[in-house]
């Protein structure tokens, strides 16, 4: 997985995305980061969330967990 900066030419603001191992944006992460950008969060905030979400998705993949079905117990282990 890779965090990638995205230049949004329409608003002249940088944003961030997370690319999966197939070099395609991870859709749930992409939607959330786009939301943060749309509500005018700082690019630094969006970047921090991108790196944290990349780490979380890597953790889920390593554990074989689906992000829609993760339980508190899974995180606690």
Secondary structure, DSSP 8 states (H G I E B T S, - for coil): -EEEEEEETTTTEEEEEEE-TTSSB-HHHHHHHHHHHHTT--HHHHHHHHHHHHHHHHHHHHHT--TTT--HHHHH-
